[in-house]
């Protein structure tokens, strides 16, 4: 969906002279920013809610088991998994835009 919304923008940028390599760098940077912020938001959300989740399920099942525990190792694994996959997803989704003809992108 993001690719279709950006089709015209990429077409205009190509018409004013930006090369495919420059646009590819922009796509990678944007994917890196979105993936990193998403991973950090997920970790922050898990840290914030892990206590409430544990309390609820301990009450529900009448146990002292710990259901959620976010350790630094788990957080790093999440970041190391989410960031490369996010960058790869942005590259794959933008691949058709970067290979398209300039006039097709601008819909002229």
C-alpha positions in Angstrom: 0.0 0.0 0.0 2.8 2.4 0.8 4.4 1.7 -2.5 1.3 2.7 -4.4 1.0 5.9 -2.4 4.6 6.8 -3.2 4.5 6.0 -6.9 3.9 9.6 -8.0 6.5 11.0 -5.5 9.2 8.6 -6.8 8.3 9.5 -10.3 8.7 13.2 -9.7 12.0 12.7 -7.9 13.2 10.7 -10.9 12.0 13.4 -13.3 14.0 16.1 -11.5 17.1 14.0 -11.8 17.6 11.8 -8.7 19.3 8.6 -9.6 18.0 5.1 -8.7 20.9 4.6 -6.3 20.0 7.7 -4.4 16.4 6.6 -4.2 17.5 3.1 -3.1 19.5 4.7 -0.3 16.5 6.7 0.8 14.3 3.6 0.9 16.9 1.8 3.0 17.2 4.7 5.4 13.5 5.0 5.7 13.1 1.2 6.3 15.9 1.3 8.9 14.2 4.2 10.7 10.8 2.6 10.7 12.1 -0.9 11.7 14.2 0.5 14.5 11.5 2.7 15.9 9.0 -0.2 15.7 11.4 -2.6 17.5 12.0 0.0 20.2 8.3 0.7 20.6 7.6 -3.0 20.9 10.3 -3.5 23.6 9.0 -0.4 25.5 5.5 -1.8 25.3 6.6 -5.2 26.6 8.5 -3.7 29.5 5.5 -1.5 30.4 2.9 -4.3 30.2 4.8 -7.3 31.5 3.9 -6.6 35.1 0.2 -6.2 34.4 0.2 -9.3 32.2 1.8 -11.4 34.9 -0.6 -10.1 37.6 -3.6 -10.8 35.5 -2.7 -14.4 34.5 -1.4 -15.2 38.0 -4.8 -14.1 39.3 -6.7 -15.9 36.6 -5.0 -19.2 37.0 -4.2 -18.8 40.7 -0.5 -19.5 40.4 2.8 -17.8 41.0 4.2 -18.6 37.6 5.8 -15.8 35.7 4.2 -15.6 32.2 6.1 -12.7 30.7 9.7 -11.8 31.4 11.6 -9.5 29.1 15.4 -9.9 29.5 18.1 -7.8 27.8 19.0 -10.9 25.7 15.4 -11.3 24.5 15.2 -7.6 23.7 18.4 -7.7 21.6 17.2 -10.8 19.8 14.0 -8.9 18.9 15.9 -5.9 17.6 18.4 -8.0 15.6 15.4 -9.9 14.0 13.1 -6.9 13.4 15.5 -4.4 11.9 16.9 -6.5 9.1 13.5 -7.9 8.3 12.0 -4.4 8.2 14.7 -3.1 5.9 14.3 -6.1 3.6 10.6 -5.6 3.5 11.0 -2.0 2.5 13.4 -3.0 -0.2 11.3 -5.7 -1.6 8.2 -3.6 -1.6 10.0 -0.7 -3.4 11.8 -2.8 -5.9 9.1 -2.4 -8.6 9.2 1.4 -8.2 12.9 1.6 -8.6 12.8 -0.6 -11.8 9.9 1.2 -13.4 10.1 3.7 -16.2 10.1 7.3 -15.2 7.1 8.3 -17.2 5.1 5.3 -15.9 5.8 6.4 -12.4 4.6 9.9 -13.1 1.5 8.6 -14.9 2.0 10.8 -17.9 
